[in-house]
Amino acid sequence: MNFVSMALSILKIPILFLFLFLFTFIPSISSHPFDPLSPLEIQTVSSTIKSKFNNLARSLTFHYVGIDEPNKPAVLSWLANPRSRPPPRQAFAVVRANKQTHEFVVKLANGKGSIVSEYVYQGTGFPTLTLEEQSEAIELSLKHPPFIKSIEKRGLNISDVVGSVFTIGWFGQAQSETKRIVKVLFFYKESTVNVWLRPIEGVETTVDLDDMVLTEFKDLQVSVMPKSEGTEYQASTMRPPFVAETNQIDVHQPLGPSFVVKGHIVSWANWNFHLSFDMRVGIIISAASIYDIDQQKKRQVLYRGHISELFVPYQDPTVEWYYRTFMDAGEFGMGSSAVALEPLHDCPPNAVFFDAFHGGQDGKPVKLENAYCMFEKYAGDIAWRHTESVIPGELIREVRREVSLVIRTITVIGNYDYILDWELKKCGTIKLSVSLTGIMEGKTTPYKHQSDVKEEIYGQLVAPNTIGVNHDHFITYYLDLDIDGQENSFLKTKLKSFKTDGSTPRKSYWSVVEEEIEKELDARLRPTQPVELHIVNPNKKTAIGNKVGYRLIPGPMAVPLLSEDDYPQIRGALCDYDIWVTPYNQSEKWAGGMYVDRGHGDETLSILTQRNRDINNKDIVLWHTIGFHHHPSQDEFPIMPTLTGGFELRPTNFFERNPILKMKAP
């Protein structure tokens, strides 16, 4: 945690309140089973594993280091009695050595590490790319003599050329033919930092990451270079006129935040949860419960929730573009690609900032400063209200403000910035949102005007000589909901039209038909008709007999448009359906599979659910995929205004009545 940033963000708080506030952020002595690895633990894990590979010290690379998720019954037992001994502290690590992928479980105790298990992965696909090997592949390419000659041939200055690593997917090769290679593509910086709109088309390198050698160089064509004018977005380069200013709006909490953080446990209003950060998925919310003032006890809602995968297939099938079908979480890491949040801009003045750590390629801890922030949000929203005017001689008005808690991180992968929020409300709602901004990936073209275009360009002409290429964003969330306990069921509550029986002037009405889903294949869903989707606890009912539950209010649902036998769609089968429900399995967390770089799509949700397991009155997991079809426009040039989508988990007969009825008026 960044205590300096925290103190600065609450600088105006009276000194007494400051001391009281900081005291609440002192980590608790006993660690939580879901606490992320500390820097010392990361170092212990890496040194323990390195001791097995003394003769491979230079070629051994770490691709993931995080906690080994403890056994769920053991965690639940500990949560019920936190003074008992917690489950054994263990780490999970993925390393490459001898061109093989090794998985290690390392036990951590008394400052030492011992290897519990080692497994050499024999399936398809490779681990997440490290930042270091990407940088090395780019540097190797920029120094390649034939590449330098190609740049000079184009009349470009080599010092203004930058590179970026692109994964290349899988297109039917046999496992023995699939090597751990990437392409390096190039962009031109001259007089602008907006390099993504100035690609150097027609030249590329291929790099073998295991041997770190350049295996192929191509100079396919010399294409036009779009002008740099009009592509800048830095404030320092802007000239009048400007968009009209608005008056300053301040967010100020004179007594400091209402939430309390001890270690990684957060208490706010009626919520209590564990907050952690992972190098593959970023923010993880665990053991979330809400206090029911009528029952006067905490009630379980979410055991564990996080992003599972982000699939971004571009829609240009030409030779230089067809392979751009990214799986961002598994290929690049949503957590390790997080950027430092900027106070007052990325997060409001009342935000508290947190640092995070992950293992680097060499196994040493890497610090991410201001990796995520937390703040209370009030934007004039209303929690509930009513004005009563039908009572003679009286006017009754009751209004309650909507103040929510937001946890935010921002991940930048290539040209896109993803703003990822978890928002908790006092009424019990959990809202998750994904906001897209950044810069579209441009493709050069000889066309300068739409009237010149006489062929399929696979996108939109957004500026002279620049095409914004069509693409999709599919984001899948993993949500292990434990609604008032572990045994839950999935209900489709269909809204159906009925004809009246003639006893009324009305001819029709709609009602609900409840369908309790027994098997996971029947749970797969892309709603085309009105339907409510509930996760309920069939063993718990309200006082008047309704099943206790939560409702999923789905987010934007983009139908995949690729053919089912197309290789990117096989890998990205997570978007075949918007809703999936599976029985809980500790090893099943990845909608696209554990190893997606060059993977064959043989461990996706589509494959997992083929077992058609029982999901009724079981410990189940809800997977929700939201999607965006993106046909770029000029309004998004040279940088894209933020586009937001999301979904909600909303209490449905979970409480006996409105849980914020007794919320005090301000």
Disulfide bonds with the S-S distance in Angstrom:
Cys347-Cys373 2.17
